[in-house]
Amino acid sequence: MKIIVSVVGILLIIFGITTLAYQRFTYTKQENVAQIGTLKITADSEKTVHFPPILGGASIVVGLLLIVVGRMNK
């Protein structure tokens, strides 16, 4: 149980640092615009996902707490 809590804590810390470093990411999505028989018309649209800095900070704090609890719990 201690190992699982510590691993989750480390993953949360990595996620928090990554979220603080890159506060958004962009990806491209293909959407069907029209379809006439076998002819398909698609358009690429860029989508952006924003992460607030408080999410990164909270992830780091919770990750540190999980590591401390995992080491104290015997």
PLY file of the C-alpha trace (Angstrom):
ply
format ascii 1.0
element vertex 74
property float x
property float y
property float z
element edge 73
property int vertex1
property int vertex2
end_header
0.00 0.00 0.00
2.87 2.36 0.81
4.38 1.84 -2.63
1.12 2.60 -4.44
0.60 5.82 -2.45
4.18 6.90 -3.13
3.91 6.15 -6.87
0.66 8.12 -7.14
2.33 10.98 -5.26
5.29 10.98 -7.66
2.96 10.91 -10.67
1.01 13.87 -9.27
4.23 15.82 -8.76
5.33 15.11 -12.33
1.89 16.15 -13.60
2.02 19.35 -11.53
5.47 20.34 -12.79
4.45 19.62 -16.37
1.24 21.62 -15.93
3.16 24.60 -14.58
5.72 24.41 -17.39
3.17 23.98 -20.20
-0.05 25.68 -19.20
-1.83 24.68 -22.40
-1.59 22.21 -25.24
-2.99 22.28 -28.73
-4.13 19.39 -30.86
-5.63 19.09 -34.33
-8.97 17.43 -34.92
-10.38 16.41 -38.29
-14.06 17.14 -38.76
-16.32 16.05 -41.58
-17.74 19.11 -43.31
-19.74 17.40 -46.05
-20.20 14.00 -47.62
-21.68 13.44 -51.06
-21.60 9.78 -52.00
-18.01 8.63 -51.68
-16.65 12.18 -51.71
-15.82 13.44 -48.24
-14.80 16.97 -47.38
-12.94 17.37 -44.10
-11.52 20.34 -42.29
-8.74 20.45 -39.73
-9.46 22.52 -36.65
-7.08 23.28 -33.83
-8.31 22.80 -30.29
-6.54 24.21 -27.23
-6.84 22.93 -23.67
-5.80 25.35 -20.91
-4.63 24.26 -17.45
-4.83 26.83 -14.65
-1.64 27.27 -12.60
-3.54 26.45 -9.41
-4.06 22.92 -10.77
-0.31 22.42 -11.09
0.39 23.81 -7.63
-2.34 21.74 -6.03
-1.07 18.59 -7.76
2.43 19.16 -6.40
1.14 19.77 -2.85
-1.12 16.69 -2.89
1.69 14.59 -4.35
4.07 15.67 -1.60
1.45 14.91 1.04
0.89 11.44 -0.40
4.62 10.72 -0.33
4.86 11.87 3.30
1.81 9.83 4.32
3.15 6.80 2.45
6.44 6.97 4.34
4.83 7.55 7.75
2.22 4.79 7.41
3.68 1.46 8.56
0 1
1 2
2 3
3 4
4 5
5 6
6 7
7 8
8 9
9 10
10 11
11 12
12 13
13 14
14 15
15 16
16 17
17 18
18 19
19 20
20 21
21 22
22 23
23 24
24 25
25 26
26 27
27 28
28 29
29 30
30 31
31 32
32 33
33 34
34 35
35 36
36 37
37 38
38 39
39 40
40 41
41 42
42 43
43 44
44 45
45 46
46 47
47 48
48 49
49 50
50 51
51 52
52 53
53 54
54 55
55 56
56 57
57 58
58 59
59 60
60 61
61 62
62 63
63 64
64 65
65 66
66 67
67 68
68 69
69 70
70 71
71 72
72 73
